[in-house]
Amino acid sequence: MKELEVIVASVPDRDQVVAEIWLEGKQLAEVRRANDGFLAEIYPQQPAALP
């Protein structure tokens, strides 16, 4: 089973805290408050190599 982790972090380039979403040591996304709700920024990943 793959491990999904959510970390609440205070990063220097953001005004408020963010929620970072990680899967097996790779950051998949970041969620933060926006003016009228929330904003999710998705980080593209390289596809896994086939065996």
C-alpha positions in Angstrom: 0.0 0.0 0.0 1.3 3.4 -0.9 1.6 6.1 1.8 -0.1 9.4 1.3 0.9 12.2 3.7 -0.5 15.7 4.2 1.8 18.2 5.9 0.7 21.6 7.1 3.6 24.0 6.5 4.6 27.6 6.7 6.7 28.4 3.7 8.4 31.7 3.1 6.9 32.5 -0.3 3.2 32.2 1.0 1.2 34.6 3.2 -0.6 31.7 5.0 0.1 28.1 5.9 -0.3 25.5 3.1 -1.2 21.8 3.0 1.4 19.8 1.1 0.3 16.5 -0.3 3.1 13.9 -0.6 3.1 10.3 -2.0 6.1 8.1 -1.3 8.5 11.0 -0.8 7.3 13.1 -3.8 5.2 16.2 -3.5 2.0 15.9 -5.6 0.2 19.0 -4.7 -0.2 22.1 -2.5 -3.5 23.5 -1.2 -3.9 27.0 0.2 -6.5 29.6 0.9 -7.4 31.9 -1.9 -9.5 35.1 -1.9 -12.8 33.2 -2.3 -12.0 29.6 -1.2 -9.1 27.3 -1.7 -6.5 26.8 -4.5 -4.9 23.5 -5.3 -1.7 23.5 -7.3 -0.9 20.1 -8.8 2.7 19.2 -9.6 3.2 16.9 -12.6 5.0 13.7 -12.1 7.1 11.5 -14.4 5.2 8.3 -15.3 6.7 5.2 -13.6 8.9 3.1 -15.8 7.3 -0.2 -16.9 9.1 -3.4 -15.8 
